[in-house]
Amino acid sequence: MAEKSVKLRKDQPVRRYVGIDVTKALDTVAFGHMWNAVFGWSNLVWDLDKDPADNQRRVDKAHPKLPIKRLVRSHGGSTFADTCIMPENVDGSGPDAGFTSSDMDASDTFMHTFILRPSADGTASQLNDAGTGNVADLVYLSSHGLHNGEMFGDAGLLVSWLFQLTVTASQGGQFAGPGWLVLSNCGTLDTPTHEDWTKVMSGPTPLRGIVGFREVCPLEGGSAEFAAVFINRLALGASMLNAWKSAVTSKVSATAWIVLCHDDAKDDTIADWNAGALKAISAGSKILRFDSTTPASGAAVVPTPDPFEAFWSKGGTRITAINMFDLANQIAAGDTVTITVKPQGAATFTAGAAIAIAVVYIRVDFPQKVDITKMFQVTGQTGMTAPTTAHTNTANPSGSDPDTWKTTVDGTPAEIVLTLKCLDFSMLKERGVPLRLQVNNGTTTFLFVRNGSVLER
């Protein structure tokens, strides 16, 4: 039997991809260039008119300030050219004389829904999120990322987020058209995100699968390199799942890769996609996780509750994975905040239990010193003894300063509360990123990625 062709034939329906980048765009340009050259797919934004004043720019009449440009980039002796959507300006450069912070914020806000249903109406030369015109079959997102699935660019978090997974899932947002999502960012497919990803993947027109990282993703040069291997493996007939596993394993590490996909999509190949022969996603299809910790057959994605509770509060408001993006819930010098730790349900603490509350900046292995004595002043405590400080996050390669409050439970309270005055966050390399809680409740150490985070502004 003849091997199936991986290049789209003229008698097959046109298939489209779209690349969205808020960092250095080399990897997105290289990915699109190779995807078009190897598989014959079209770039969704080619449906838009060229700018009469600049033929390297495409015009979205519904969002005239959204940067959509053809870029030429070189890497490893090869030259690539493709057109990218860059909502935080070219190469994530942020505001300039012609692209204000408000423009950037509006562009990123549009991306929140456009990513779910990336559509282009060629007749009107407009992008939209309503499915008018053509919808991209595959989406490539390149950004920085957090382990709760949030995505952002080089321009900083205080203005814009490219995609807010937790907010999108909580509001009922779902993919409606694309088949696969390719994520070139750190940690956005880590375990804490899975409950939210399953929600947005499971609409009436479900997203078939996502390939990405549960660990650190390389910068743009390294991303272009694993993208080349990924596309090469697909061209040789590998499934989306196996091609991603092979590419990331060979170019990054054997533990960095992860794939979430519907059971019916685990064998998807480009040849079958081009031929319209992908297996239909059955009603109630279960979503599987594939990574270095799962069997070859994958593991069903099952939401796992936190073993106990730990959270920040400000002004009496409990800060959650959803409301932490509100400016009123972000913290700055002079603010008073509390940290609460409590057992699940109606349980109470055991008298004399040793509690350790560590502040983690972005992730446990991020190379940034965290000194809680400079960032916060303890002004009170409830249900526990006055805390002492220590350094406990040994995964932090730059850590040595105190990052942890240690205390002992006083009596058998239902919760313990630490009251803090915010002092100085200027030591932090990146501003406006999460401060997370890693807590040992006397028996278990747990990093609270979702509801144990607060944003510093």
C-alpha positions as CSV (number, residue, x, y, z in Angstrom):
1,M,0.0,0.0,0.0
2,A,1.3,3.4,-0.9
3,E,2.4,5.7,2.0
4,K,-0.1,8.5,2.6
5,S,1.1,11.9,1.5
6,V,1.6,14.5,4.2
7,K,1.4,17.4,1.8
8,L,-2.0,18.8,1.1
9,R,-3.2,18.0,-2.4
10,K,-5.1,20.4,-4.6
11,D,-8.2,18.2,-4.4
12,Q,-8.3,18.4,-0.6
13,P,-9.9,21.2,1.3
14,V,-7.6,24.1,2.3
15,R,-6.3,23.8,5.9
16,R,-5.1,26.7,7.9
17,Y,-2.8,27.5,10.8
18,V,-2.2,30.7,12.7
19,G,0.8,31.8,14.8
20,I,0.5,34.2,17.8
21,D,3.6,35.5,19.5
22,V,4.2,37.9,22.4
23,T,7.9,37.3,22.7
24,K,10.8,37.1,20.2
25,A,9.0,35.8,17.2
26,L,11.7,33.6,15.6
27,D,10.1,30.3,16.7
28,T,6.6,31.3,15.4
29,V,8.1,32.4,12.1
30,A,10.1,29.2,11.7
31,F,7.1,27.1,12.7
32,G,4.8,28.7,10.2
33,H,7.4,28.7,7.4
34,M,8.0,24.9,7.9
35,W,4.4,24.0,8.4
36,N,3.5,25.6,5.1
37,A,6.5,24.3,3.2
38,V,6.1,20.7,4.5
39,F,2.3,20.2,4.8
40,G,1.0,22.9,2.3
41,W,-1.3,24.5,4.8
42,S,-2.2,28.2,4.5
43,N,-1.7,30.9,7.1
44,L,-5.1,32.1,8.3
45,V,-4.0,35.8,8.2
46,W,-3.3,35.5,4.5
47,D,-7.0,35.9,4.1
48,L,-6.6,39.5,5.1
49,D,-5.7,42.4,2.8
50,K,-2.1,43.7,2.5
51,D,-1.5,47.2,3.8
52,P,-1.2,49.5,0.7
53,A,1.4,51.5,2.6
54,D,3.4,48.4,3.8
55,N,3.1,45.1,1.9
56,Q,4.7,43.2,4.8
57,R,1.7,44.1,7.0
58,R,-1.8,42.6,6.9
59,V,-4.8,44.8,7.7
60,D,-7.5,43.7,10.2
61,K,-10.2,46.3,9.7
62,A,-11.9,45.2,12.9
63,H,-8.7,45.6,14.9
64,P,-6.7,48.1,12.9
65,K,-4.0,48.6,15.6
66,L,-3.3,44.8,15.9
67,P,0.2,44.1,14.6
68,I,0.1,41.4,11.9
69,K,3.4,41.4,10.0
70,R,5.5,39.2,7.8
71,L,8.9,38.7,9.4
72,V,12.2,37.2,8.1
73,R,14.3,35.5,10.7
74,S,17.5,33.4,10.5
75,H,18.6,30.6,12.9
76,G,21.1,27.7,12.6
77,G,22.1,28.6,9.0
78,S,18.4,28.7,7.8
79,T,16.2,31.6,6.9
80,F,12.5,31.6,7.7
81,A,9.7,33.9,6.7
82,D,6.1,34.0,7.8
83,T,3.3,36.3,9.0
84,C,2.5,36.4,12.7
85,I,-0.1,38.0,14.9
86,M,1.9,40.0,17.6
87,P,-0.6,41.6,20.1
88,E,2.3,43.0,22.1
89,N,4.0,44.4,19.1
90,V,6.8,43.0,16.9
91,D,9.0,40.6,19.0
92,G,7.0,41.5,22.1
93,S,8.5,45.0,22.1
94,G,5.5,46.6,23.8
95,P,4.2,50.1,23.5
96,D,5.9,52.6,21.1
97,A,5.0,55.8,19.4
98,G,2.3,54.2,17.3
99,F,1.2,51.4,19.7
100,T,0.1,52.5,23.1
101,S,-0.4,50.5,26.3
102,S,-4.1,50.7,25.7
103,D,-3.7,49.3,22.2
104,M,-1.7,46.4,23.6
105,D,-4.3,45.7,26.2
106,A,-7.1,45.8,23.6
107,S,-5.1,43.4,21.4
108,D,-4.4,40.9,24.2
109,T,-8.1,41.1,25.3
110,F,-9.2,40.2,21.8
111,M,-6.8,37.3,21.9
112,H,-8.6,35.8,24.9
113,T,-11.5,34.8,22.8
114,F,-9.8,34.8,19.3
115,I,-7.6,31.9,20.4
116,L,-10.6,29.8,21.1
117,R,-12.1,30.3,17.7
118,P,-9.5,32.0,15.4
119,S,-11.4,33.2,12.4
120,A,-10.8,35.4,9.4
121,D,-13.4,37.0,7.1
122,G,-11.4,37.6,3.9
123,T,-14.3,39.5,2.2
124,A,-14.3,42.1,5.0
125,S,-10.5,41.7,5.8
126,Q,-11.3,41.1,9.5
127,L,-10.3,38.7,12.2
128,N,-13.0,37.6,14.5
129,D,-13.9,35.1,17.2
130,A,-17.3,34.2,15.9
131,G,-16.4,31.7,13.2
132,T,-17.2,34.1,10.3
133,G,-15.2,33.2,7.3
134,N,-12.5,30.6,7.8
135,V,-11.3,29.1,11.1
136,A,-7.7,28.0,11.8
137,D,-7.3,24.2,12.1
138,L,-4.2,24.6,14.3
139,V,-3.0,27.4,16.6
140,Y,0.6,28.0,17.6
141,L,1.1,30.1,20.8
142,S,4.5,31.5,21.8
143,S,4.8,33.3,25.1
144,H,6.0,33.1,28.7
145,G,3.9,30.9,30.9
146,L,3.0,30.0,34.4
147,H,2.1,26.7,36.0
148,N,-1.6,27.7,36.3
149,G,-1.8,28.1,32.5
150,E,-1.6,31.9,32.3
151,M,0.4,33.3,29.3
152,F,2.1,36.6,28.9
153,G,4.8,38.4,27.0
154,D,8.0,40.3,27.3
155,A,6.2,43.6,27.8
156,G,5.2,42.6,31.4
157,L,2.1,41.4,33.2
158,L,0.8,44.7,34.6
159,V,-0.8,45.7,31.4
160,S,-1.8,42.6,29.5
161,W,-2.1,38.8,29.5
162,L,-2.2,36.9,26.2
163,F,-4.4,34.1,27.6
164,Q,-5.9,33.6,31.0
165,L,-6.8,29.9,31.3
166,T,-8.4,30.0,34.7
167,V,-10.6,33.0,33.9
168,T,-11.6,31.5,30.5
169,A,-12.6,28.2,32.0
170,S,-14.5,29.8,34.9
171,Q,-16.5,31.9,32.4
172,G,-17.4,28.9,30.3
173,G,-15.1,29.6,27.4
174,Q,-14.4,26.7,25.0
175,F,-12.5,26.0,21.8
176,A,-14.8,25.9,18.8
177,G,-13.0,25.0,15.6
178,P,-9.3,24.4,15.9
179,G,-8.1,20.8,16.0
180,W,-4.9,21.1,17.9
181,L,-3.1,23.7,20.0
182,V,0.7,23.9,20.1
183,L,2.1,25.7,23.2
184,S,5.6,27.1,23.2
185,N,5.8,28.3,26.7
186,C,6.9,27.2,30.2
187,G,4.7,25.0,32.4
188,T,1.3,25.8,30.9
189,L,0.3,22.1,30.7
190,D,1.5,21.3,34.2
191,T,-0.8,19.3,36.5
192,P,-2.6,22.3,38.2
193,T,-4.0,23.4,34.8
194,H,-5.6,20.1,33.8
195,E,-9.1,20.7,35.3
196,D,-9.3,24.0,33.4
197,W,-7.9,22.6,30.1
198,T,-10.5,19.8,30.1
199,K,-13.2,22.4,30.5
200,V,-12.1,24.5,27.5
201,M,-11.4,21.4,25.4
202,S,-14.8,19.8,25.7
203,G,-17.3,22.0,23.9
204,P,-19.7,21.0,21.1
205,T,-16.7,21.3,18.6
206,P,-14.0,20.0,20.9
207,L,-10.3,20.8,20.7
208,R,-8.8,17.5,19.9
209,G,-5.5,17.9,21.8
210,I,-2.8,20.2,23.1
211,V,1.0,19.7,23.0
212,G,3.2,21.6,25.4
213,F,5.4,21.7,28.4
214,R,5.0,20.8,32.1
215,E,8.5,22.2,32.7
216,V,10.7,24.9,31.2
217,C,10.3,25.6,27.5
218,P,13.4,26.8,25.6
219,L,13.6,30.4,24.4
220,E,12.9,31.2,20.7
221,G,16.0,29.6,19.2
222,G,15.6,26.3,21.1
223,S,11.8,26.4,20.3
224,A,12.6,26.7,16.6
225,E,14.8,23.7,16.9
226,F,12.3,21.4,18.5
227,A,9.6,22.7,16.1
228,A,11.8,21.5,13.2
229,V,12.1,18.0,14.7
230,F,8.4,17.9,15.5
231,I,7.4,18.8,11.9
232,N,10.0,16.3,10.6
233,R,8.5,13.5,12.7
234,L,5.0,14.4,11.5
235,A,6.2,14.3,7.9
236,L,7.5,10.8,8.5
237,G,4.0,9.7,9.6
238,A,4.2,10.0,13.4
239,S,1.1,11.0,15.3
240,M,0.9,14.5,16.9
241,L,1.4,12.8,20.3
242,N,4.5,10.8,19.3
243,A,6.1,13.5,17.2
244,W,5.9,15.9,20.1
245,K,7.3,13.4,22.5
246,S,10.2,12.6,20.2
247,A,10.9,16.3,19.4
248,V,10.9,17.6,23.0
249,T,12.8,14.5,24.3
250,S,15.6,14.9,21.8
251,K,15.9,18.7,22.0
252,V,14.9,19.6,25.6
253,S,14.5,16.7,28.0
254,A,12.7,13.4,28.4
255,T,10.5,14.8,31.2
256,A,9.6,18.3,29.8
257,W,7.0,17.2,27.2
258,I,3.3,16.6,27.8
259,V,0.2,16.1,25.7
260,L,-3.4,16.3,26.7
261,C,-5.8,14.9,24.1
262,H,-9.2,13.2,23.7
263,D,-8.9,9.4,23.6
264,D,-10.2,9.5,20.0
265,A,-7.4,11.9,18.9
266,K,-4.3,10.1,20.3
267,D,-3.4,8.6,16.9
268,D,-4.0,11.8,14.8
269,T,-1.6,12.2,11.9
270,I,-1.2,14.9,9.3
271,A,-2.0,12.6,6.4
272,D,-5.4,11.7,8.0
273,W,-6.0,15.3,8.9
274,N,-5.4,16.4,5.3
275,A,-7.7,13.7,4.0
276,G,-10.5,14.6,6.5
277,A,-10.1,11.1,8.0
278,L,-9.5,11.9,11.6
279,K,-11.5,9.9,14.1
280,A,-14.6,11.7,15.3
281,I,-14.5,12.8,19.0
282,S,-17.3,10.7,20.6
283,A,-19.8,12.3,23.0
284,G,-18.4,12.2,26.5
285,S,-14.9,11.3,25.2
286,K,-12.4,11.1,28.0
287,I,-9.3,13.3,27.9
288,L,-5.9,11.6,28.4
289,R,-2.6,12.8,29.7
290,F,0.6,11.6,28.2
291,D,4.0,12.4,29.6
292,S,7.1,10.6,31.0
293,T,5.2,9.6,34.2
294,T,2.2,7.9,32.4
295,P,2.0,4.5,30.7
296,A,2.2,4.5,26.9
297,S,-1.6,4.3,26.8
298,G,-1.9,7.5,28.8
299,A,-3.8,8.3,32.0
300,A,-7.3,9.8,32.3
301,V,-7.2,13.4,33.4
302,V,-8.9,13.5,36.8
303,P,-9.1,16.7,38.8
304,T,-7.2,16.4,42.1
305,P,-8.2,18.6,45.0
306,D,-5.6,20.4,47.1
307,P,-4.8,18.3,50.2
308,F,-5.6,21.3,52.5
309,E,-6.2,25.1,52.1
310,A,-3.8,28.0,51.9
311,F,-4.6,31.4,50.5
312,W,-3.9,35.1,50.6
313,S,-6.6,37.7,51.5
314,K,-6.6,41.5,51.1
315,G,-9.2,43.8,52.6
316,G,-11.2,40.8,53.7
317,T,-11.3,39.4,50.2
318,R,-10.0,35.9,49.7
319,I,-7.7,35.9,46.7
320,T,-8.5,33.1,44.2
321,A,-7.2,31.8,40.9
322,I,-9.9,33.9,39.3
323,N,-10.0,37.2,41.2
324,M,-6.2,37.6,41.6
325,F,-6.1,39.4,38.3
326,D,-8.2,42.3,39.7
327,L,-6.1,45.3,40.5
328,A,-7.8,45.7,43.8
329,N,-6.6,42.2,44.8
330,Q,-3.0,42.8,43.8
331,I,-0.5,43.8,46.5
332,A,2.0,46.7,46.8
333,A,4.1,48.4,49.5
334,G,2.0,49.6,52.3
335,D,-0.8,47.1,51.9
336,T,-2.0,44.8,54.7
337,V,-2.6,41.1,53.7
338,T,-3.2,37.8,55.5
339,I,-2.2,34.3,54.8
340,T,-4.6,31.6,56.0
341,V,-3.9,27.9,56.3
342,K,-6.7,25.5,57.2
343,P,-7.5,21.7,57.0
344,Q,-10.0,20.5,54.5
345,G,-13.6,20.5,55.5
346,A,-14.5,20.8,59.2
347,A,-11.3,19.4,60.5
348,T,-9.1,21.2,63.0
349,F,-5.4,21.4,63.5
350,T,-3.5,19.1,66.0
351,A,-2.2,21.1,68.9
352,G,1.6,21.7,68.5
353,A,1.7,20.9,64.8
354,A,4.7,22.5,63.1
355,I,3.7,24.7,60.2
356,A,6.1,26.1,57.6
357,I,4.8,28.8,55.1
358,A,7.2,29.5,52.3
359,V,6.8,32.2,49.6
360,V,7.7,31.0,46.1
361,Y,8.4,33.5,43.3
362,I,6.9,32.2,40.0
363,R,8.1,28.6,40.5
364,V,10.2,26.7,43.1
365,D,13.3,26.6,40.8
366,F,13.1,30.2,39.5
367,P,16.6,31.8,40.1
368,Q,15.5,34.7,42.1
369,K,16.3,35.3,45.8
370,V,13.3,35.8,48.0
371,D,13.8,37.6,51.3
372,I,10.5,37.7,53.2
373,T,12.0,39.9,55.9
374,K,12.5,42.7,53.3
375,M,9.2,42.0,51.5
376,F,6.9,41.7,54.5
377,Q,6.6,42.6,58.2
378,V,4.7,40.3,60.5
379,T,2.1,42.3,62.4
380,G,0.0,39.6,64.0
381,Q,-1.0,35.9,64.0
382,T,-4.0,33.9,65.1
383,G,-4.0,30.3,66.2
384,M,-0.3,30.0,66.2
385,T,2.9,31.1,67.9
386,A,4.9,34.1,66.7
387,P,6.8,32.8,63.6
388,T,10.5,32.7,63.0
389,T,12.1,32.8,59.6
390,A,14.2,30.3,57.7
391,H,15.3,29.3,54.1
392,T,13.6,26.1,53.0
393,N,13.2,26.2,49.3
394,T,16.3,24.2,48.3
395,A,15.1,24.0,44.7
396,N,15.8,27.7,44.2
397,P,19.3,27.9,42.7
398,S,19.8,31.5,43.9
399,G,18.1,31.1,47.2
400,S,19.8,31.6,50.6
401,D,17.8,34.4,52.2
402,P,14.8,33.6,54.5
403,D,11.8,32.6,52.4
404,T,9.7,30.8,55.1
405,W,7.8,31.5,58.3
406,K,8.0,28.7,60.8
407,T,5.4,28.4,63.6
408,T,3.6,26.0,65.9
409,V,-0.2,25.6,66.1
410,D,-1.6,27.0,69.4
411,G,-4.5,24.8,70.5
412,T,-6.7,23.1,68.0
413,P,-8.0,25.9,65.7
414,A,-9.9,25.4,62.5
415,E,-7.5,27.8,60.8
416,I,-4.3,29.8,61.4
417,V,-3.8,33.3,60.1
418,L,-0.7,35.3,59.6
419,T,-1.1,39.1,59.2
420,L,1.5,41.0,57.1
421,K,2.4,44.5,56.1
422,C,3.8,44.7,52.6
423,L,7.2,46.4,52.5
424,D,9.4,46.4,49.4
425,F,9.2,44.2,46.3
426,S,11.9,46.0,44.3
427,M,14.3,43.1,44.6
428,L,12.1,41.0,42.2
429,K,13.4,40.7,38.7
430,E,10.0,40.6,37.0
431,R,7.2,42.6,38.4
432,G,3.6,41.7,38.6
433,V,4.1,38.0,38.7
434,P,2.7,35.5,41.2
435,L,4.0,35.0,44.7
436,R,2.9,31.5,45.6
437,L,2.5,29.6,48.9
438,Q,4.3,26.4,49.6
439,V,3.1,25.1,52.9
440,N,4.0,22.2,55.2
441,N,0.9,21.7,57.4
442,G,2.8,19.3,59.8
443,T,2.5,16.2,57.6
444,T,2.5,17.3,53.9
445,T,4.4,19.9,51.9
446,F,2.3,21.3,49.0
447,L,2.8,24.1,46.4
448,F,-0.4,26.0,45.9
449,V,-0.2,27.1,42.3
450,R,-3.8,28.1,41.8
451,N,-5.6,29.4,44.9
452,G,-2.4,30.1,46.9
453,S,-1.1,32.8,44.7
454,V,-1.2,36.6,44.8
455,L,0.1,39.1,42.2
456,E,2.5,41.9,43.2
457,R,2.0,45.1,41.2
